[in-house]
Amino acid sequence: MSDTLITEDSARPVKYWHMLDDKRIQCDLCPRYCKLHEGQRGLCFIRGRLHDQMVLTSYGRSSGFCIDPIEKKPLNHFYPGTPVLSFGTAGCNLACKFCQNWDMSKSREIDTLADAASPEQLAEAAEKYNCKSIAFTYNDPVIFHEYAIDVAKACKAKDIKTVAVTAGYVCPEPRAEFYQHMDAANVDLKAFTEDFYYKLTGGHLEPVLDTLKYIKHETDTWLEVTTLLIPGHNDSDEELHRLTQWMVEHLGPDVPIHFSAFHPDWKMMDTPATPPATLTRARQIALENGIYYAYTGNVHDKQGESTYCHKCGTTLIGRDWYILSDWNLTDDGHCTKCGTLCAGRFDGPPGNWGSRRQPVHLSDTFGIT
């Protein structure tokens, strides 16, 4: 729990909590189950107790906005090559010692939430900048559950898709509500051992595996998986074999996985960066175990970034960083050579958005304060 007390300012009542016999309130949004006295915040920092109810303190406020290529989320099979409006808030419900976005996810400063926008204004901004989708990213949208859902509803009215970039650490009831509204998700499967989760994230593995299975089998949400490979912690051949074999067995061979390179950050500055060869090895293990689409990330690797037909080997989508080259898919996602369907969401060639990354100041666009 956080020592920073909740105040009336910007506190919005939320659900998924109950009162305990000892008069503390238990948050039931995620498996952390924070138990709070009056005025206390949960570990996530943006949910807490005020006037004997749970409130969200970051509704309608963001740590910043940016337009990215969708591959940066990373999503390689969800309208490839299209721009996405990305934003996050502050805080997180995990405590990863290796966090690569710690300046936002670990923030305990309300000033981090400098930009404000209503769900309707965010949808309008995505439409104005010709974004195919909006991504809840930088920190985990699980903790700003109500805001993310309201944004998704506003986007649906304008035929704009919504993307959750998440660690998947959420309880079953809110998870079911959340994914009714998400068009795509990239779930960060941080490792495949309980020991890693407990010691390096402060969480547990099983709830994440449950979320992966739920999204794949109980929703229409497009799913991709990312694993950040950290030297000496989750990059052994044995663990990579177990992880990818589990994916094929429980999710099927057509869920893409991205192996991403770690760089020293937050509380793991003494851990070396991931060698590119480790990512290549992980990708090969995934392919050997039957995963159709395996990628390398955070390194320059044209082969590891591109999409191939799992049947005939044709390059379906060539990638050089975030620049797309080859495009050998029909508008509905079939290989133009052999006709095999490539799993994903496709709508023809994307145009030439490329690798541009464009900061957006909604205050300038809409006069928001």
ZIDA-V332513 format. One record per residue. N is the residue number from 1. RES is the residue in one letter. SS is DSSP state (hx for helix, st for strand, lp for the rest). PHI is phi in whole degrees, 0 to 359 (NA if undefined). Layout:
{{N/RES/SS/PHI} {N/RES/SS/PHI}}
This chain:
{{1/M/lp/NA} {2/S/st/265} {3/D/lp/279} {4/T/lp/287} {5/L/lp/280} {6/I/lp/284} {7/T/lp/238} {8/E/lp/294} {9/D/lp/300} {10/S/lp/59} {11/A/lp/276} {12/R/st/240} {13/P/st/300} {14/V/lp/226} {15/K/lp/254} {16/Y/lp/67} {17/W/st/200} {18/H/st/208} {19/M/st/276} {20/L/lp/270} {21/D/lp/299} {22/D/lp/273} {23/K/lp/76} {24/R/lp/281} {25/I/st/257} {26/Q/st/258} {27/C/st/281} {28/D/lp/249} {29/L/lp/283} {30/C/lp/228} {31/P/lp/292} {32/R/lp/285} {33/Y/lp/52} {34/C/lp/301} {35/K/st/244} {36/L/st/237} {37/H/lp/272} {38/E/lp/305} {39/G/lp/88} {40/Q/lp/279} {41/R/st/259} {42/G/lp/283} {43/L/lp/302} {44/C/lp/293} {45/F/lp/83} {46/I/lp/257} {47/R/st/241} {48/G/st/194} {49/R/st/253} {50/L/st/214} {51/H/lp/55} {52/D/lp/61} {53/Q/st/210} {54/M/st/275} {55/V/st/227} {56/L/st/252} {57/T/lp/260} {58/S/lp/244} {59/Y/lp/300} {60/G/lp/79} {61/R/st/231} {62/S/st/226} {63/S/lp/272} {64/G/st/141} {65/F/st/231} {66/C/st/203} {67/I/st/261} {68/D/st/239} {69/P/st/290} {70/I/hx/301} {71/E/hx/297} {72/K/hx/283} {73/K/lp/286} {74/P/lp/266} {75/L/lp/227} {76/N/lp/259} {77/H/lp/239} {78/F/st/239} {79/Y/lp/47} {80/P/lp/306} {81/G/lp/80} {82/T/lp/265} {83/P/st/280} {84/V/st/229} {85/L/st/276} {86/S/st/255} {87/F/st/204} {88/G/st/214} {89/T/lp/242} {90/A/lp/226} {91/G/lp/85} {92/C/lp/194} {93/N/lp/263} {94/L/lp/243} {95/A/lp/233} {96/C/lp/295} {97/K/lp/289} {98/F/lp/252} {99/C/lp/309} {100/Q/lp/267} {101/N/lp/234} {102/W/hx/297} {103/D/hx/297} {104/M/hx/257} {105/S/hx/291} {106/K/lp/261} {107/S/lp/295} {108/R/lp/238} {109/E/lp/245} {110/I/hx/299} {111/D/hx/298} {112/T/hx/301} {113/L/lp/273} {114/A/lp/280} {115/D/st/258} {116/A/st/236} {117/A/lp/195} {118/S/lp/285} {119/P/hx/306} {120/E/hx/294} {121/Q/hx/292} {122/L/hx/295} {123/A/hx/297} {124/E/hx/295} {125/A/hx/295} {126/A/hx/300} {127/E/hx/294} {128/K/hx/300} {129/Y/lp/266} {130/N/lp/58} {131/C/lp/276} {132/K/lp/290} {133/S/st/208} {134/I/st/242} {135/A/st/247} {136/F/st/269} {137/T/lp/209} {138/Y/lp/72} {139/N/lp/227} {140/D/lp/276} {141/P/hx/293} {142/V/hx/309} {143/I/hx/280} {144/F/hx/250} {145/H/hx/316} {146/E/hx/292} {147/Y/hx/295} {148/A/hx/298} {149/I/hx/294} {150/D/hx/294} {151/V/hx/296} {152/A/hx/299} {153/K/hx/295} {154/A/hx/295} {155/C/hx/291} {156/K/hx/301} {157/A/lp/295} {158/K/lp/249} {159/D/lp/59} {160/I/lp/255} {161/K/st/278} {162/T/st/235} {163/V/st/233} {164/A/st/256} {165/V/st/256} {166/T/st/215} {167/A/lp/271} {168/G/lp/72} {169/Y/lp/264} {170/V/lp/208} {171/C/lp/279} {172/P/hx/301} {173/E/hx/294} {174/P/hx/296} {175/R/hx/300} {176/A/hx/298} {177/E/hx/294} {178/F/hx/300} {179/Y/hx/279} {180/Q/lp/296} {181/H/lp/248} {182/M/lp/264} {183/D/lp/273} {184/A/st/208} {185/A/st/214} {186/N/st/247} {187/V/st/260} {188/D/st/274} {189/L/lp/272} {190/K/lp/289} {191/A/lp/187} {192/F/lp/233} {193/T/lp/226} {194/E/hx/296} {195/D/hx/301} {196/F/hx/299} {197/Y/hx/301} {198/Y/hx/293} {199/K/hx/278} {200/L/hx/251} {201/T/hx/237} {202/G/lp/75} {203/G/lp/236} {204/H/lp/225} {205/L/lp/284} {206/E/hx/302} {207/P/hx/300} {208/V/hx/290} {209/L/hx/298} {210/D/hx/297} {211/T/hx/296} {212/L/hx/301} {213/K/hx/295} {214/Y/hx/296} {215/I/hx/301} {216/K/hx/294} {217/H/hx/255} {218/E/hx/242} {219/T/lp/225} {220/D/lp/261} {221/T/lp/289} {222/W/st/290} {223/L/st/239} {224/E/st/228} {225/V/st/236} {226/T/st/234} {227/T/st/235} {228/L/st/279} {229/L/st/272} {230/I/lp/249} {231/P/lp/309} {232/G/lp/82} {233/H/lp/241} {234/N/lp/213} {235/D/lp/246} {236/S/lp/285} {237/D/hx/303} {238/E/hx/300} {239/E/hx/291} {240/L/hx/294} {241/H/hx/296} {242/R/hx/295} {243/L/hx/299} {244/T/hx/287} {245/Q/hx/295} {246/W/hx/298} {247/M/hx/299} {248/V/hx/297} {249/E/hx/291} {250/H/hx/257} {251/L/lp/246} {252/G/lp/98} {253/P/lp/283} {254/D/lp/262} {255/V/lp/273} {256/P/st/293} {257/I/st/235} {258/H/st/246} {259/F/st/262} {260/S/st/250} {261/A/st/275} {262/F/lp/281} {263/H/lp/235} {264/P/lp/303} {265/D/lp/200} {266/W/lp/51} {267/K/lp/255} {268/M/lp/232} {269/M/lp/289} {270/D/lp/269} {271/T/lp/273} {272/P/lp/290} {273/A/lp/294} {274/T/lp/287} {275/P/lp/294} {276/P/hx/306} {277/A/hx/299} {278/T/hx/295} {279/L/hx/294} {280/T/hx/297} {281/R/hx/296} {282/A/hx/297} {283/R/hx/299} {284/Q/hx/294} {285/I/hx/298} {286/A/hx/299} {287/L/hx/295} {288/E/hx/298} {289/N/lp/273} {290/G/lp/104} {291/I/lp/288} {292/Y/lp/286} {293/Y/lp/229} {294/A/st/233} {295/Y/st/228} {296/T/st/255} {297/G/st/220} {298/N/lp/68} {299/V/lp/222} {300/H/lp/272} {301/D/lp/207} {302/K/hx/304} {303/Q/hx/295} {304/G/hx/286} {305/E/hx/266} {306/S/lp/273} {307/T/st/253} {308/Y/st/238} {309/C/lp/294} {310/H/lp/287} {311/K/lp/263} {312/C/lp/250} {313/G/lp/84} {314/T/lp/300} {315/T/st/289} {316/L/st/279} {317/I/st/223} {318/G/st/274} {319/R/st/227} {320/D/st/230} {321/W/lp/56} {322/Y/lp/253} {323/I/st/267} {324/L/st/270} {325/S/st/243} {326/D/st/301} {327/W/st/215} {328/N/lp/239} {329/L/st/239} {330/T/lp/288} {331/D/lp/300} {332/D/lp/260} {333/G/lp/92} {334/H/st/263} {335/C/st/299} {336/T/lp/287} {337/K/lp/270} {338/C/lp/245} {339/G/lp/84} {340/T/lp/292} {341/L/st/285} {342/C/lp/267} {343/A/lp/296} {344/G/lp/148} {345/R/st/238} {346/F/lp/228} {347/D/lp/211} {348/G/lp/82} {349/P/lp/303} {350/P/lp/274} {351/G/lp/95} {352/N/lp/233} {353/W/lp/301} {354/G/lp/70} {355/S/lp/261} {356/R/lp/301} {357/R/lp/233} {358/Q/st/238} {359/P/st/297} {360/V/st/234} {361/H/lp/247} {362/L/hx/293} {363/S/hx/297} {364/D/hx/287} {365/T/hx/285} {366/F/hx/239} {367/G/lp/72} {368/I/lp/280} {369/T/lp/238}}
